[in-house]
Amino acid sequence: MTGFSALLEGYQANLPHFDVVSRQDSSPPGSRSDSAFVRETHRFKNSPAGFEWYEFYEGNIALLKPEGWYVTQKITSTTKAISISKEEVQPHAGFFTGLSINVISTPSVKPELKASELAMALLLGPLKDFKFEFLSGSDLRPHQSTPGMKVAEVQIRYAPNVHQLFHVVADDERGLVYYIDFVAPDDEWDQAWKQSGFVIMNSIRIARPSDPART
């Protein structure tokens, strides 16, 4: 953590805004009524031109998806994952431009850690794996409006021609980590971020169960 903090010295992060809403209905987590609750609570307005709302029921998340982009989901006992990409994802392959969200159950992955500890381990992990240029970031800090939730981010550039923004949201009370990243080719980053990344990241809505036992 010390080394990461040193990288951040003098930097004022401009984090995307995440909305977190308490879910108080009695429906099972991941059900369509959960998602309807998200929609009703946030009073979704008409989506911007070129975007449509997409509801990731299993992860209790809603967000804007660029029209024509592809959605891939993978659900396991420990992680609920979704990616929204400009390119169609082929088997055993990734994509060049798009967003990924992994909702991770900390007790199932690292029961000895708090969600916030796992979140920082995941956030710092990529920095140990390859040579990179640090662009921006923030240490883990309380979510602006939700007690018990913490957020952090780091933005890097690395070869060959990859620009990536990693963002984590940690919920210690419920043992959940939301690991979010947006990636694009470095020479296309400014346009990709302006046209899609910024809109997607700022649209994310997380429905937070009011009862931790029902997560």
Buried (B, 14 or more C-beta within 10 A) or exposed (E): EEEBEEBBEEEEBEBBEBBBBEBEBEBEBBBEBBBBBBBEBBEBEEBEEEBEBBBBBBBBBBBBBBEEBBEBBEEEEBBBBBBBBBEEBEEEEEBBBBBBBBBBBBBEBBEEBBBBBBBBEBBBEBBEEEEBEBBBBBBBEEBEEBEBBBBBBBBBBBEEEBBBBBBBBBBBBBBBBBBBBBBBBBEBBEEBBEEBBEBBBBBBBBBBBEEBEEB
